[in-house]
């Protein structure tokens, strides 16, 4: 019976710890939001540059024929 009580107490303590840690998450500030937007813009620009490079490469292949 003692093992069961220890198991219940440990499980309860772990649940409280998880709940407390999840409540401590910091809200996203304006700087972090702006940084994420910059990251998205840079990624989109990189994709567009890659597409342009592919088109140039295809055009170069066509002129060699």
Buried (B, 14 or more C-beta within 10 A) or exposed (E): EEEEEEEEEEEEEEEEEEEEEEEEEEEEEEEEEEEEEEEEEEEEEEEEEEEEEEEEEEEEEEEEE
